Amino acid sequence: AGMHYFSDYIYCEIIDPATGRVLPDGEQGEIVITTFRKEAAPLIRYRTRDISRIIPGECPCGSPFPRLDRIVGRSDDMLLINGVNVFPSQIEHVLSKQEGITLNYQIIADKKGYLDKLEIDVELDEHLISDDVSYLGNLKKELQHALLNNLYINVEVKLVAPKSLQRSEGKATRVVDKRPK
């Protein structure tokens, strides 16, 4: 039912990452914390870049402390696609549940006319022994359906050959934004 935090030690706020406006309990936004008891290095309105929400109401466990919901992503990773906030962590969560693919993927944001378009290139698992077109077509449809249910937007999935996506040393480049600025 969420994670309790000690409100006598820290003060948590949820803000809109773009405007900095404080959001009411229950709305999703960026976690901002202020410490009350740290003397050597106090934090004052420290922006964590983590996206969550304060869960309103009392906890079933009876604790009097407020609760944060699970972290759904980071504001610095967030893409705005046709008015919907999309986090790479949401996409990775969906992909991790599917057999026959790896977690090597690339998100490509582009424009189609006036609308944003999101494509995800996903590597097939090298141990997948199938060139059955209907199997691959069904796999693609399953992924698109699961992503629609999780992100609430249509996503074009492109299945690519194993080890065909570029690897980079260190942090992988997951997002390519081709939209004009």
N, C-alpha and C positions, 0 to 999 in steps of 0.2 A: 504493500500500500504506500510505497514511496520511501524516501530516506529522511529520517528526522535530522534536523540540525539544531544545535544549542543556541537559541535566540538570545540568551544572556551573554554569549561570547561573540557572535557575529550577527550582523543584520544583512539579510538577503533581499535584493530587489530583482525584479524581472523588468528589463527594458526592451524597447524596440531597437534592434541593432542599428538601424539606419538613422533614426531620429533622436535616440536617447530618451524618448518619452517613457516614463514609468508606466507599466501595464498592470491592470488589476490581477489579483490572485485568480489562477485558473487559465490565464492566457499564456501562450508560449512565447518566449523571447530569450534574450541573453541574460545570464546570471551575473549580477553585480554584487560584490560583498564589501562590507565595512566591518573591521574588527573593533571590538570594544576593549579587549584585555591585553592585546599585544603592545608592549611599551617600546621595545627596541626598534621594531620596524612595522608600525601600524599600516594597515591597508585602508584607504579611504576611497570608497566607490571604485574598487578595483574591478575592471571588466575582465571576466574569465574567458570570454568568447564561446563558452559552452551554452547550448540552447536547451532549455528545460522550462518548467513551469512550477509555481508554488501550488500545491494541491490544497484547495479550500476545504474547510470543514474539519471536524475532529477525526482523529485516527481510530480505527476499530481496536487498536491495542490499548487505548486509554492514555497514551503519552500526551502531555500538554504542549509538546514542542511542535512547531510547524514542520511541514514536509516538502521536500523537492521531489519531483517526478524523475524518471530516468533521463539521462542526457541523450538527446536524439541526434546531435550533430554539433558543429562549430559554426559560428557566424562568419568566420573568415573563409570557410569552405562552401558557404551557401551560394547557390545559384538561384536567380529569380527567373522562372520559366512561365511565361503567360500569367503572371500574378501569383504563382505558387512557389513557395520556398522548397527547394530540392537540395538535399544534403548527400554527398557521396557515401556517407555511412549508411544511409537508408538503402541505397542501391546495393552496396556491398552485403548488407544483411539479407536482401532478397536473393542475390546471387549465391550466397553461401549455403542456401537451403536446396539448391538445384544440383542434381547429379549430372555428370557428362560434360561439365564445364570447369574451368579453373577460376581463381579469383584475380586473374590478370584481365583487366578490362580498361577501357578508355571511354570517357564521357565526352561527347562532342555536342556543343550548343551552337546552333546556327539559326538563321532566319529562313522562313519559307513565306514569301510575301511579307505581310505585316506581322505575322505570328512567329513566335519562337518555336524552334524544332529541337528535340533532344534525341540524339542517337547514342546507343551504347554498343561499342564493339566488344564482344566477349570471346575469349579464346576457348576453343574446345579442348577437352582433356585429351592428352596424347594417348591415354590408355583406352579411349573410346574407339572401339573397332566397329564403325558403322559408316557406310557411305549411302545408307538408305535415305533417300530424299524425303520420304514421308516422316521418318523418325526425326530428322533435322528440322523439318517444317513444324512438327508438333512441339519440339523442344523450344523453338523460337516463339511459337504461340503461347506456350506455358509461361515463358519468361516475360513476354509482353503483358500477359494477363496479370501475373503476380506483381509486376512493376506498377501497372495501372491501379491495382487494389491498394498498393502501399503508398504511391506518390500522388495519386488522383489526377494524373495526366497521362496522355498517350506517349509512349516511348517507342522508337524504332530500334529493334534489336538486330544487330548484324553479327552472325556467328563467323568467327575467323579461325584460320588454321592454328594449331598449337605452336607456341613460341613465335608467332608472327608479329605480336605487338612489341614495340620498342621497349627495351629495359633501360633503366637509368640507374646509375650508382647512387645510393642513398635513397631519398624519397622519390617514388615513382610519380611521373606526371600523369595524373588521372583525368584531369579536366582540360579540354581544349575549347576555348570560347572564341568562335569565329564571327560572332555578332559584331556589327559596327558599334563603336563606342558612342 
